Amino acid sequence: MNGALVFRAGPLKLAPGDYVITYWSVDGVGNVEKAHTILIKVSDDRGDDRGDDRRDE
């Protein structure tokens, strides 16, 4: 991907690393939403696969 524009629909699987993702939507008649940018850091530390929303059991 490295800076190239990639059109996606659905989930995105990322390898460990730092990413800058810019995204927007286009509706059925061609109206384009303002672009949004997010920064993502994917760790290679798998940790607890239950996530941070665990409940005491």
MMTF fields as JSON, N, C-alpha, C and O atoms, coordinates in Angstrom:
{
  "mmtfVersion": "1.0.0",
  "mmtfProducer": "UNKNOWN",
  "numBonds": 227,
  "numAtoms": 228,
  "numGroups": 57,
  "numChains": 1,
  "numModels": 1,
  "chainsPerModel": [1],
  "groupsPerChain": [57],
  "chainIdList": ["A"],
  "bondAtomList": [4, 2, 8, 6, 12, 10, 16, 14, 20, 18, 24, 22, 28, 26, 32, 30, 36, 34, 40, 38, 44, 42, 48, 46, 52, 50, 56, 54, 60, 58, 64, 62, 68, 66, 72, 70, 76, 74, 80, 78, 84, 82, 88, 86, 92, 90, 96, 94, 100, 98, 104, 102, 108, 106, 112, 110, 116, 114, 120, 118, 124, 122, 128, 126, 132, 130, 136, 134, 140, 138, 144, 142, 148, 146, 152, 150, 156, 154, 160, 158, 164, 162, 168, 166, 172, 170, 176, 174, 180, 178, 184, 182, 188, 186, 192, 190, 196, 194, 200, 198, 204, 202, 208, 206, 212, 210, 216, 214, 220, 218, 224, 222],
  "bondOrderList": [1, 1, 1, 1, 1, 1, 1, 1, 1, 1, 1, 1, 1, 1, 1, 1, 1, 1, 1, 1, 1, 1, 1, 1, 1, 1, 1, 1, 1, 1, 1, 1, 1, 1, 1, 1, 1, 1, 1, 1, 1, 1, 1, 1, 1, 1, 1, 1, 1, 1, 1, 1, 1, 1, 1, 1],
  "groupList": [{"groupName": "MET", "atomNameList": ["N", "CA", "C", "O"], "elementList": ["N", "C", "C", "O"], "formalChargeList": [0, 0, 0, 0], "bondAtomList": [1, 0, 2, 1, 3, 2], "bondOrderList": [1, 1, 2], "singleLetterCode": "M", "chemCompType": "L-PEPTIDE LINKING"}, {"groupName": "ASN", "atomNameList": ["N", "CA", "C", "O"], "elementList": ["N", "C", "C", "O"], "formalChargeList": [0, 0, 0, 0], "bondAtomList": [1, 0, 2, 1, 3, 2], "bondOrderList": [1, 1, 2], "singleLetterCode": "N", "chemCompType": "L-PEPTIDE LINKING"}, {"groupName": "GLY", "atomNameList": ["N", "CA", "C", "O"], "elementList": ["N", "C", "C", "O"], "formalChargeList": [0, 0, 0, 0], "bondAtomList": [1, 0, 2, 1, 3, 2], "bondOrderList": [1, 1, 2], "singleLetterCode": "G", "chemCompType": "PEPTIDE LINKING"}, {"groupName": "ALA", "atomNameList": ["N", "CA", "C", "O"], "elementList": ["N", "C", "C", "O"], "formalChargeList": [0, 0, 0, 0], "bondAtomList": [1, 0, 2, 1, 3, 2], "bondOrderList": [1, 1, 2], "singleLetterCode": "A", "chemCompType": "L-PEPTIDE LINKING"}, {"groupName": "LEU", "atomNameList": ["N", "CA", "C", "O"], "elementList": ["N", "C", "C", "O"], "formalChargeList": [0, 0, 0, 0], "bondAtomList": [1, 0, 2, 1, 3, 2], "bondOrderList": [1, 1, 2], "singleLetterCode": "L", "chemCompType": "L-PEPTIDE LINKING"}, {"groupName": "VAL", "atomNameList": ["N", "CA", "C", "O"], "elementList": ["N", "C", "C", "O"], "formalChargeList": [0, 0, 0, 0], "bondAtomList": [1, 0, 2, 1, 3, 2], "bondOrderList": [1, 1, 2], "singleLetterCode": "V", "chemCompType": "L-PEPTIDE LINKING"}, {"groupName": "PHE", "atomNameList": ["N", "CA", "C", "O"], "elementList": ["N", "C", "C", "O"], "formalChargeList": [0, 0, 0, 0], "bondAtomList": [1, 0, 2, 1, 3, 2], "bondOrderList": [1, 1, 2], "singleLetterCode": "F", "chemCompType": "L-PEPTIDE LINKING"}, {"groupName": "ARG", "atomNameList": ["N", "CA", "C", "O"], "elementList": ["N", "C", "C", "O"], "formalChargeList": [0, 0, 0, 0], "bondAtomList": [1, 0, 2, 1, 3, 2], "bondOrderList": [1, 1, 2], "singleLetterCode": "R", "chemCompType": "L-PEPTIDE LINKING"}, {"groupName": "PRO", "atomNameList": ["N", "CA", "C", "O"], "elementList": ["N", "C", "C", "O"], "formalChargeList": [0, 0, 0, 0], "bondAtomList": [1, 0, 2, 1, 3, 2], "bondOrderList": [1, 1, 2], "singleLetterCode": "P", "chemCompType": "L-PEPTIDE LINKING"}, {"groupName": "LYS", "atomNameList": ["N", "CA", "C", "O"], "elementList": ["N", "C", "C", "O"], "formalChargeList": [0, 0, 0, 0], "bondAtomList": [1, 0, 2, 1, 3, 2], "bondOrderList": [1, 1, 2], "singleLetterCode": "K", "chemCompType": "L-PEPTIDE LINKING"}, {"groupName": "ASP", "atomNameList": ["N", "CA", "C", "O"], "elementList": ["N", "C", "C", "O"], "formalChargeList": [0, 0, 0, 0], "bondAtomList": [1, 0, 2, 1, 3, 2], "bondOrderList": [1, 1, 2], "singleLetterCode": "D", "chemCompType": "L-PEPTIDE LINKING"}, {"groupName": "TYR", "atomNameList": ["N", "CA", "C", "O"], "elementList": ["N", "C", "C", "O"], "formalChargeList": [0, 0, 0, 0], "bondAtomList": [1, 0, 2, 1, 3, 2], "bondOrderList": [1, 1, 2], "singleLetterCode": "Y", "chemCompType": "L-PEPTIDE LINKING"}, {"groupName": "ILE", "atomNameList": ["N", "CA", "C", "O"], "elementList": ["N", "C", "C", "O"], "formalChargeList": [0, 0, 0, 0], "bondAtomList": [1, 0, 2, 1, 3, 2], "bondOrderList": [1, 1, 2], "singleLetterCode": "I", "chemCompType": "L-PEPTIDE LINKING"}, {"groupName": "THR", "atomNameList": ["N", "CA", "C", "O"], "elementList": ["N", "C", "C", "O"], "formalChargeList": [0, 0, 0, 0], "bondAtomList": [1, 0, 2, 1, 3, 2], "bondOrderList": [1, 1, 2], "singleLetterCode": "T", "chemCompType": "L-PEPTIDE LINKING"}, {"groupName": "TRP", "atomNameList": ["N", "CA", "C", "O"], "elementList": ["N", "C", "C", "O"], "formalChargeList": [0, 0, 0, 0], "bondAtomList": [1, 0, 2, 1, 3, 2], "bondOrderList": [1, 1, 2], "singleLetterCode": "W", "chemCompType": "L-PEPTIDE LINKING"}, {"groupName": "SER", "atomNameList": ["N", "CA", "C", "O"], "elementList": ["N", "C", "C", "O"], "formalChargeList": [0, 0, 0, 0], "bondAtomList": [1, 0, 2, 1, 3, 2], "bondOrderList": [1, 1, 2], "singleLetterCode": "S", "chemCompType": "L-PEPTIDE LINKING"}, {"groupName": "GLU", "atomNameList": ["N", "CA", "C", "O"], "elementList": ["N", "C", "C", "O"], "formalChargeList": [0, 0, 0, 0], "bondAtomList": [1, 0, 2, 1, 3, 2], "bondOrderList": [1, 1, 2], "singleLetterCode": "E", "chemCompType": "L-PEPTIDE LINKING"}, {"groupName": "HIS", "atomNameList": ["N", "CA", "C", "O"], "elementList": ["N", "C", "C", "O"], "formalChargeList": [0, 0, 0, 0], "bondAtomList": [1, 0, 2, 1, 3, 2], "bondOrderList": [1, 1, 2], "singleLetterCode": "H", "chemCompType": "L-PEPTIDE LINKING"}],
  "groupTypeList": [0, 1, 2, 3, 4, 5, 6, 7, 3, 2, 8, 4, 9, 4, 3, 8, 2, 10, 11, 5, 12, 13, 11, 14, 15, 5, 10, 2, 5, 2, 1, 5, 16, 9, 3, 17, 13, 12, 4, 12, 9, 5, 15, 10, 10, 7, 2, 10, 10, 7, 2, 10, 10, 7, 7, 10, 16],
  "groupIdList": [1, 2, 3, 4, 5, 6, 7, 8, 9, 10, 11, 12, 13, 14, 15, 16, 17, 18, 19, 20, 21, 22, 23, 24, 25, 26, 27, 28, 29, 30, 31, 32, 33, 34, 35, 36, 37, 38, 39, 40, 41, 42, 43, 44, 45, 46, 47, 48, 49, 50, 51, 52, 53, 54, 55, 56, 57],
  "secStructList": [7, 6, 6, 7, 7, 7, 7, 7, 7, 1, 7, 7, 7, 7, 7, 1, 3, 3, 3, 3, 3, 3, 3, 7, 7, 5, 7, 6, 6, 7, 7, 5, 7, 7, 7, 3, 3, 3, 3, 3, 3, 3, 7, 1, 7, 7, 7, 7, 6, 6, 7, 1, 7, 7, 7, 7, 7],
  "xCoordList": [0.824, 0.0, 0.868, 0.649, 1.793, 2.793, 2.437, 3.127, 1.379, 1.052, 0.14, -0.393, -0.051, -0.923, -2.381, -2.711, -3.245, -4.664, -5.25, -5.088, -5.928, -6.532, -7.996, -8.305, -8.895, -10.313, -10.679, -10.375, -11.338, -11.692, -13.13, -13.665, -13.718, -15.032, -14.928, -14.664, -15.133, -15.065, -13.822, -13.106, -13.569, -12.456, -11.094, -10.916, -10.153, -8.786, -7.86, -7.908, -7.022, -6.081, -4.708, -4.214, -4.087, -2.802, -1.735, -2.0, -0.544, 0.607, 1.091, 0.743, 1.883, 2.423, 3.15, 3.874, 2.946, 3.594, 2.749, 1.703, 3.201, 2.491, 1.845, 2.456, 0.606, -0.148, -0.843, -1.257, -0.968, -1.809, -2.872, -2.559, -4.125, -5.218, -6.14, -6.616, -6.386, -7.331, -8.526, -8.366, -9.721, -10.915, -12.039, -12.06, -12.966, -14.145, -15.171, -14.863, -16.376, -17.414, -17.974, -17.892, -18.541, -19.218, -20.583, -20.67, -21.654, -22.989, -23.369, -22.593, -24.56, -25.015, -25.152, -25.164, -25.256, -25.371, -24.074, -24.038, -23.005, -21.699, -21.282, -20.233, -22.072, -21.667, -20.5, -20.565, -19.433, -18.216, -18.098, -18.149, -17.938, -17.754, -16.352, -15.426, -16.21, -14.901, -13.999, -14.466, -12.731, -11.789, -11.47, -11.389, -11.291, -10.89, -9.569, -9.345, -8.693, -7.402, -7.245, -7.538, -6.779, -6.497, -5.088, -4.589, -4.465, -3.153, -3.358, -4.051, -2.765, -2.931, -1.567, -0.719, -1.364, -0.163, -0.618, -1.357, -0.177, -0.506, 0.69, 1.793, 0.463, 1.525, 1.629, 0.643, 2.82, 2.973, 2.816, 2.999, 2.476, 2.231, 0.785, -0.128, 0.568, -0.793, -1.545, -2.764, -0.877, -1.531, -2.737, -2.78, -3.708, -4.94, -5.92, -6.286, -6.345, -7.202, -8.645, -9.479, -8.956, -10.311, -10.476, -11.596, -9.419, -9.522, -9.631, -9.513, -9.857, -9.911, -11.305, -11.471, -12.304, -13.659, -14.058, -15.23, -13.089, -13.342, -14.241, -14.208, -15.038, -15.85, -15.321, -14.837, -15.41, -15.02, -15.989, -17.203, -15.449, -16.313, -16.34, -17.017],
  "yCoordList": [-1.182, 0.0, 1.245, 2.114, 1.382, 2.457, 3.732, 4.103, 4.394, 5.684, 5.635, 6.668, 4.476, 4.369, 4.413, 3.93, 4.985, 5.034, 3.645, 3.054, 3.127, 1.797, 1.928, 2.452, 1.466, 1.49, 0.187, -0.894, 0.289, -0.887, -0.776, 0.312, -1.916, -2.013, -3.203, -4.324, -2.963, -4.046, -3.977, -2.976, -5.072, -5.103, -4.947, -5.25, -4.471, -4.271, -4.944, -4.627, -5.862, -6.554, -5.93, -5.849, -5.487, -4.794, -5.571, -6.113, -5.624, -6.202, -5.204, -4.025, -5.65, -4.713, -3.538, -3.717, -2.34, -1.141, 0.088, 0.011, 1.222, 2.496, 2.83, 2.669, 3.293, 3.577, 4.925, 5.335, 5.608, 6.79, 6.395, 6.071, 6.426, 6.016, 7.202, 7.815, 7.516, 8.559, 7.869, 7.023, 8.23, 7.561, 8.561, 9.639, 8.185, 8.984, 8.073, 6.937, 8.562, 7.769, 8.521, 9.745, 7.739, 8.285, 7.61, 6.382, 8.407, 7.797, 7.388, 7.563, 6.848, 6.308, 7.313, 6.918, 8.613, 9.63, 10.404, 11.384, 9.966, 10.573, 11.669, 12.282, 11.941, 12.93, 12.376, 11.257, 13.161, 12.712, 13.408, 14.635, 12.612, 13.123, 13.72, 13.323, 14.672, 15.229, 14.093, 13.218, 14.104, 13.064, 13.176, 14.276, 12.04, 11.937, 11.183, 10.294, 11.518, 10.839, 10.333, 11.044, 9.095, 8.512, 7.924, 7.488, 7.919, 7.311, 6.026, 6.025, 4.941, 3.639, 3.011, 2.992, 2.496, 1.729, 0.311, 0.09, -0.646, -2.052, -2.704, -2.699, -3.267, -3.907, -5.378, -5.989, -5.942, -7.378, -8.157, -9.374, -7.45, -8.078, -8.547, -7.725, -9.828, -10.363, -10.22, -10.055, -10.276, -10.073, -10.96, -12.086, -10.457, -11.173, -10.935, -9.79, -11.975, -11.808, -11.448, -11.334, -11.266, -10.851, -9.337, -8.845, -8.597, -7.149, -6.468, -7.111, -5.164, -4.352, -4.3, -3.751, -4.855, -4.765, -6.004, -6.379, -6.624, -7.82, -7.506, -6.408, -8.483, -8.387, -9.388, -10.456, -9.048, -10.004, -11.158, -10.963, -12.365, -13.551, -14.29, -15.312],
  "zCoordList": [0.0, 0.0, 0.0, -0.844, 0.851, 0.867, 0.109, -0.841, 0.517, -0.061, -1.274, -1.68, -1.854, -3.013, -2.561, -1.478, -3.382, -3.097, -3.31, -4.378, -2.301, -2.37, -1.985, -0.915, -2.829, -2.522, -1.837, -2.341, -0.678, 0.112, 0.582, 0.791, 0.736, 1.385, 2.325, 1.89, 3.597, 4.557, 5.416, 5.42, 6.157, 7.115, 6.448, 5.268, 7.231, 6.766, 7.767, 8.956, 7.313, 8.192, 7.992, 6.867, 9.094, 9.03, 9.789, 10.862, 9.239, 9.923, 10.975, 10.905, 11.943, 12.933, 12.267, 11.287, 12.813, 12.286, 12.538, 13.183, 12.03, 12.156, 10.815, 9.759, 10.877, 9.656, 9.763, 10.848, 8.64, 8.499, 7.48, 6.334, 7.908, 7.025, 6.812, 7.768, 5.553, 5.179, 4.542, 3.662, 4.987, 4.483, 4.265, 4.86, 3.406, 3.119, 2.474, 2.114, 2.33, 1.682, 0.479, 0.379, -0.421, -1.598, -1.655, -1.628, -1.734, -1.77, -3.189, -4.129, -3.324, -4.596, -5.731, -6.897, -5.415, -6.469, -6.663, -7.408, -5.992, -6.216, -5.258, -5.458, -4.215, -3.218, -2.412, -1.903, -2.297, -1.619, -0.273, -0.189, 0.778, 2.135, 2.27, 1.563, 3.18, 3.516, 4.03, 4.758, 3.66, 4.078, 5.566, 6.113, 6.205, 7.613, 7.655, 6.833, 8.59, 8.721, 10.146, 11.107, 10.27, 11.576, 11.569, 10.531, 12.725, 12.905, 13.693, 14.71, 13.234, 13.883, 14.117, 13.226, 15.327, 15.636, 15.952, 16.911, 15.146, 15.352, 16.008, 15.462, 17.19, 17.96, 17.576, 17.164, 17.711, 17.478, 18.782, 18.808, 19.868, 21.16, 21.188, 21.261, 21.134, 21.058, 22.364, 22.342, 23.488, 24.779, 24.977, 24.48, 25.698, 25.987, 24.846, 24.581, 24.176, 23.008, 23.352, 22.454, 24.64, 25.018, 24.948, 25.087, 24.74, 24.625, 25.971, 27.014, 25.946, 27.158, 27.774, 28.864, 27.108, 27.63, 28.432, 28.466, 29.066, 29.878, 31.058, 31.614, 31.424, 32.638, 33.64, 33.266, 34.899, 35.945, 35.887, 35.836, 35.895, 35.822, 37.121, 37.235]
}
